[in-house]
């Protein structure tokens, strides 16, 4: 990425921040009529939703000045909104918690804020609401602490088109492959959809924070042999073991269906995928140079006896 691209993207983020700040400002105008500042409400929110917090936790989570936070906490304590208990593991730290009066003061603010957000969402269609929530999940996943949780599920409407799109985009970005590869993926998926036989075939979609982050397909090749196809994991979801889990599900299901062999075709340049196959017990049985997708490649056939 050159400096100009980075500058343009930075400006896009700044523009979004200004827009979002205005939106949140509108949603929180009602809080200005309360006896709490917006920062005080943020502190109350954390204390209402998380147990065993210390002032250090709040400083780190909310990015507040330690001296300012201490003054706010002292004010809350004086008004009977919070109580302190000495930590059993660290005698220097005090655990903070809302009192009954503190919760009674916070609950109307929390309810009003929830109603404001719900009113904003009601202006959108169901599809637009889901699109907005998905985008927020994606931003949170990219900029926040990476979540270690994901799920594997059966494909839903729209998933197949997404898998084609992401294969085309990712392999172009990471390996410079042209649209011939995207066409191949589209052909594989079209054939899978048209001739899908649930008695012999299966596919899995990996989902994380509401977004598709990976896929794999188990398809019938012969009466005793199945093929593993279209394994992929999004860059932001790598390192969580998703690829390994997808391959394991393929192997487990192939055995349950009575296949005696599982085969796959890949290319030597796909180091990460090859490592997963090798660790799962697949053996490299054939190599063949070829020119495909705009590149000179070495195709590989791997197989696993079940």
Backbone torsions as a table, in degrees:
resi	resn	phi	psi	omega
1	UNK	NA	131.5	179.8
2	UNK	-87.5	172.5	-175.1
3	UNK	-62.8	-34.3	-178.5
4	UNK	-67.3	-42.6	178.0
5	UNK	-61.7	-42.8	179.2
6	UNK	-63.2	-41.4	179.8
7	UNK	-64.1	-41.9	179.3
8	UNK	-63.6	-41.9	-179.6
9	UNK	-68.9	-37.8	176.9
10	UNK	-62.0	-39.9	179.3
11	UNK	-67.7	-35.6	176.7
12	UNK	-63.1	-41.9	178.2
13	UNK	-64.3	-41.7	179.6
14	UNK	-64.3	-39.9	179.2
15	UNK	-64.6	-41.3	177.3
16	UNK	-64.0	-40.4	179.2
17	UNK	-60.1	-42.0	178.4
18	UNK	-64.0	-43.5	178.7
19	UNK	-61.7	-47.5	-176.8
20	UNK	-66.2	-38.0	178.1
21	UNK	-61.7	-40.3	177.4
22	UNK	-64.1	-42.5	179.7
23	UNK	-61.5	-47.2	-179.6
24	UNK	-66.1	-35.3	177.7
25	UNK	-60.3	-41.2	177.8
26	UNK	-64.8	-41.9	-178.3
27	UNK	-66.8	-27.7	-173.8
28	UNK	-104.0	9.3	-178.8
29	UNK	-58.0	-34.7	-178.1
30	UNK	-63.4	-25.5	-178.6
31	UNK	-69.0	-24.4	-179.2
32	UNK	-68.1	-18.9	178.5
33	UNK	-87.1	-4.3	179.3
34	UNK	-90.4	179.5	-179.6
35	UNK	-86.6	2.9	-179.2
36	UNK	-112.2	144.1	171.8
37	UNK	-78.5	166.9	179.4
38	UNK	-61.4	-38.6	178.7
39	UNK	-65.6	-39.9	177.8
40	UNK	-63.2	-37.3	177.8
41	UNK	-65.8	-39.2	177.5
42	UNK	-60.3	-41.5	179.1
43	UNK	-65.6	-44.7	178.3
44	UNK	-61.2	-38.3	180.0
45	UNK	-61.6	-47.2	179.7
46	UNK	-61.1	-42.4	-179.3
47	UNK	-68.5	-29.2	-179.5
48	UNK	-77.1	-25.1	-172.7
49	UNK	-111.9	-5.3	-179.4
50	UNK	-136.8	136.8	-178.1
51	UNK	-94.4	156.6	172.3
52	UNK	59.1	43.7	176.0
53	UNK	-89.2	146.2	172.7
54	UNK	-111.7	170.8	177.1
55	UNK	-62.8	-33.7	177.5
56	UNK	-63.3	-40.5	177.0
57	UNK	-59.5	-44.4	-178.1
58	UNK	-67.4	-38.6	177.1
59	UNK	-60.0	-45.4	-178.0
60	UNK	-70.3	-41.5	-176.4
61	UNK	-72.0	-40.8	-172.9
62	UNK	-102.1	-6.2	178.9
63	UNK	66.8	36.3	-176.8
64	UNK	-97.0	155.8	173.0
65	UNK	-68.0	131.9	-175.5
66	UNK	-60.9	-40.3	179.9
67	UNK	-65.2	-43.4	178.8
68	UNK	-62.5	-44.4	-179.3
69	UNK	-62.0	-40.4	179.3
70	UNK	-60.1	-39.3	178.7
71	UNK	-66.8	-39.7	178.2
72	UNK	-64.6	-44.7	-179.4
73	UNK	-62.7	-40.9	178.3
74	UNK	-62.0	-39.8	178.0
75	UNK	-65.6	-42.0	177.2
76	UNK	-60.8	-42.7	-178.5
77	UNK	-65.1	-40.2	179.8
78	UNK	-64.4	-32.6	-179.4
79	UNK	-87.6	2.0	176.9
80	UNK	77.1	22.5	-176.9
81	UNK	-90.6	-26.5	-180.0
82	UNK	-133.1	162.7	174.5
83	UNK	-133.7	151.2	-179.3
84	UNK	-114.3	141.0	172.3
85	UNK	-132.3	142.8	-178.1
86	UNK	-69.4	133.7	178.5
87	UNK	-66.5	136.7	179.3
88	UNK	-76.7	-20.4	-177.6
89	UNK	-100.1	-17.8	179.7
90	UNK	-144.3	103.2	-175.1
91	UNK	-62.9	-18.5	-179.1
92	UNK	-82.3	-14.0	-173.9
93	UNK	-108.7	148.6	175.2
94	UNK	-115.9	136.8	177.0
95	UNK	-88.1	134.9	-176.5
96	UNK	-103.6	142.3	177.2
97	UNK	-151.6	147.0	176.4
98	UNK	-72.4	140.5	172.5
99	UNK	-81.7	176.4	176.8
100	UNK	-59.8	-39.9	178.1
101	UNK	-66.0	-37.5	178.9
102	UNK	-63.3	-43.1	178.8
103	UNK	-66.7	-37.5	178.7
104	UNK	-64.7	-33.3	178.2
105	UNK	-75.1	-33.6	-176.1
106	UNK	-82.1	-35.6	-172.3
107	UNK	-56.3	-42.3	177.6
108	UNK	-63.0	-36.3	178.4
109	UNK	-67.0	-42.4	-179.6
110	UNK	-64.6	-42.3	179.9
111	UNK	-64.9	-42.7	-179.6
112	UNK	-64.7	-40.3	178.7
113	UNK	-64.2	-42.0	178.3
114	UNK	-61.1	-42.9	-179.8
115	UNK	-65.0	-36.7	178.4
116	UNK	-64.2	-44.2	-179.9
117	UNK	-66.5	-42.5	178.7
118	UNK	-60.4	-38.8	178.7
119	UNK	-64.8	-37.4	177.4
120	UNK	-65.3	-43.6	-178.7
121	UNK	-65.7	-34.1	-178.3
122	UNK	-64.4	-15.8	176.6
123	UNK	-77.1	-11.0	-178.7
124	UNK	-105.3	157.5	173.2
125	UNK	-72.5	167.4	177.9
126	UNK	-57.6	-42.7	-179.6
127	UNK	-65.1	-39.7	179.5
128	UNK	-68.1	-37.5	176.4
129	UNK	-60.5	-45.8	180.0
130	UNK	-64.6	-39.2	178.4
131	UNK	-62.1	-41.9	179.1
132	UNK	-63.7	-46.9	-179.0
133	UNK	-63.9	-41.2	178.5
134	UNK	-61.8	-41.7	179.4
135	UNK	-63.9	-38.5	178.4
136	UNK	-66.3	-40.3	175.4
137	UNK	-59.2	-41.8	-177.3
138	UNK	-66.2	-43.8	178.3
139	UNK	-62.1	-44.4	180.0
140	UNK	-62.8	-40.1	-179.3
141	UNK	-67.7	-35.6	-178.0
142	UNK	-77.2	-37.6	-173.6
143	UNK	-101.0	-20.3	-177.8
144	UNK	-93.4	-169.3	176.5
145	UNK	-69.0	130.6	-176.9
146	UNK	-63.3	130.5	176.5
147	UNK	-77.6	141.0	180.0
148	UNK	-94.7	-1.5	-174.4
149	UNK	-97.8	144.2	175.3
150	UNK	-156.8	169.2	177.1
151	UNK	-137.0	152.9	172.6
152	UNK	-106.9	134.9	-178.0
153	UNK	-145.0	170.3	175.0
154	UNK	-75.8	153.8	179.9
155	UNK	-61.9	147.6	175.0
156	UNK	-118.9	171.6	179.8
157	UNK	-55.4	129.7	179.6
158	UNK	95.4	-19.8	-177.6
159	UNK	-63.8	-41.4	-175.6
160	UNK	-63.6	-42.6	176.6
161	UNK	-63.0	-37.2	178.8
162	UNK	-65.5	-40.9	179.8
163	UNK	-62.9	-41.4	176.8
164	UNK	-61.3	-47.8	-179.1
165	UNK	-59.0	-47.1	-175.6
166	UNK	-70.9	-35.5	174.3
167	UNK	-59.9	-48.6	-179.0
168	UNK	-60.8	-45.4	-177.2
169	UNK	-68.7	-45.6	-175.4
170	UNK	-67.6	-43.8	-177.6
171	UNK	-72.3	-26.6	173.0
172	UNK	-70.1	-41.5	-178.1
173	UNK	-70.5	-43.7	-172.5
174	UNK	-89.1	-27.8	-175.2
175	UNK	-128.7	-3.9	178.9
176	UNK	74.0	20.9	-179.6
177	UNK	-72.7	146.7	-177.7
178	UNK	-88.7	-171.6	-173.8
179	UNK	-73.8	-6.3	173.9
180	UNK	-60.1	-35.1	179.6
181	UNK	-68.4	-43.6	178.1
182	UNK	-60.1	-38.4	177.7
183	UNK	-63.3	-40.4	178.4
184	UNK	-62.6	-45.6	179.1
185	UNK	-60.7	-42.2	179.1
186	UNK	-62.0	-39.3	178.8
187	UNK	-65.7	-43.2	179.7
188	UNK	-61.3	-44.8	-177.2
189	UNK	-71.7	-39.2	178.2
190	UNK	-60.4	-42.7	178.5
191	UNK	-65.0	-40.7	179.2
192	UNK	-61.3	-44.8	-178.2
193	UNK	-66.5	-44.8	-175.5
194	UNK	-66.6	-39.9	-172.0
195	UNK	-113.3	18.3	-176.6
196	UNK	-56.5	129.2	177.5
197	UNK	-124.0	105.6	-175.6
198	UNK	-63.0	-16.1	178.7
199	UNK	-75.6	-18.1	-174.7
200	UNK	-130.6	-8.7	-171.5
201	UNK	-134.9	160.7	-178.1
202	UNK	-162.6	154.1	172.9
203	UNK	-141.9	154.6	-178.6
204	UNK	-130.6	141.3	172.8
205	UNK	-113.0	128.7	174.0
206	UNK	-91.6	131.9	-177.4
207	UNK	-128.0	137.1	179.1
208	UNK	-139.5	125.8	-178.6
209	UNK	53.6	37.8	176.7
210	UNK	81.1	1.7	-178.3
211	UNK	-116.8	147.1	175.9
212	UNK	-72.4	127.2	-178.3
213	UNK	-126.7	3.5	179.2
214	UNK	-179.9	169.0	179.5
215	UNK	-159.9	163.7	169.3
216	UNK	-160.0	152.3	-177.4
217	UNK	-128.6	137.9	173.0
218	UNK	-113.2	115.5	-175.9
219	UNK	-125.3	152.5	-179.8
220	UNK	-75.2	132.5	176.5
221	UNK	-109.6	-55.2	172.5
222	UNK	-136.3	-175.2	-177.9
223	UNK	-60.9	-31.3	-177.8
224	UNK	-119.1	7.0	-177.3
225	UNK	-129.8	132.7	175.8
226	UNK	-114.1	158.3	177.5
227	UNK	-112.9	137.8	170.1
228	UNK	-94.5	126.3	-174.7
229	UNK	-137.2	153.2	169.1
230	UNK	56.6	44.1	171.5
231	UNK	-73.8	127.6	173.8
232	UNK	-153.9	152.0	175.9
233	UNK	-137.8	133.5	178.7
234	UNK	-59.4	143.0	-179.8
235	UNK	-52.7	-41.1	-177.8
236	UNK	-71.6	-11.4	-179.5
237	UNK	-109.4	4.9	-180.0
238	UNK	-76.1	152.6	-177.9
239	UNK	93.0	-2.0	-179.6
240	UNK	-100.4	-0.5	-179.3
241	UNK	85.0	13.4	-177.2
242	UNK	-66.9	-45.1	179.1
243	UNK	-59.8	-44.6	178.4
244	UNK	-59.7	-43.7	-179.1
245	UNK	-66.4	-40.0	178.7
246	UNK	-61.8	-43.7	179.2
247	UNK	-65.9	-40.7	178.7
248	UNK	-61.4	-39.1	178.2
249	UNK	-64.9	-39.5	176.8
250	UNK	-60.4	-47.5	-178.6
251	UNK	-63.2	-47.2	-178.2
252	UNK	-60.5	-44.0	-176.8
253	UNK	-71.1	-36.3	178.2
254	UNK	-61.1	-40.1	178.4
255	UNK	-65.9	-42.6	-179.9
256	UNK	-62.0	-34.2	-178.9
257	UNK	-80.9	-6.1	175.7
258	UNK	92.1	9.8	176.1
259	UNK	-67.4	149.8	179.1
260	UNK	-102.6	-14.8	-178.6
261	UNK	-148.8	144.3	175.4
262	UNK	-122.8	125.0	-177.4
263	UNK	-121.3	160.2	175.8
264	UNK	-153.3	157.2	176.0
265	UNK	-120.6	132.7	179.3
266	UNK	-145.3	-170.0	178.3
267	UNK	-127.9	147.5	-173.0
268	UNK	-60.3	-23.8	-177.7
269	UNK	-71.7	-18.0	-176.2
270	UNK	-87.1	72.9	-171.2
271	UNK	-60.5	-46.2	-177.1
272	UNK	-61.4	-45.2	-180.0
273	UNK	-65.3	-41.6	-179.8
274	UNK	-60.2	-38.3	179.7
275	UNK	-64.5	-39.7	178.1
276	UNK	-63.3	-44.9	-179.8
277	UNK	-62.1	-44.8	-178.3
278	UNK	-63.0	-43.6	-179.8
279	UNK	-66.8	-25.3	179.1
280	UNK	-82.4	-5.5	176.9
281	UNK	106.0	0.1	177.5
282	UNK	-66.9	147.5	177.3
283	UNK	-116.8	137.0	176.1
284	UNK	-75.2	121.0	-175.0
285	UNK	-116.2	-13.6	-178.4
286	UNK	-158.5	141.4	175.4
287	UNK	-130.0	143.0	-179.5
288	UNK	-153.4	120.4	176.0
289	UNK	-66.1	144.8	177.4
290	UNK	-157.4	159.7	175.2
291	UNK	-111.4	108.9	-178.1
292	UNK	-144.7	153.9	174.5
293	UNK	60.0	24.6	179.3
294	UNK	82.5	10.7	-176.3
295	UNK	-136.4	154.6	169.9
296	UNK	-85.1	120.3	-172.8
297	UNK	-130.9	169.3	172.8
298	UNK	-120.9	109.3	178.8
299	UNK	-78.3	146.5	-178.5
300	UNK	-132.9	138.8	172.6
301	UNK	-109.2	127.4	178.8
302	UNK	-118.8	150.4	177.4
303	UNK	-143.9	154.5	178.8
304	UNK	-132.6	121.9	175.7
305	UNK	-79.3	127.7	-174.8
306	UNK	-96.5	NA	NA
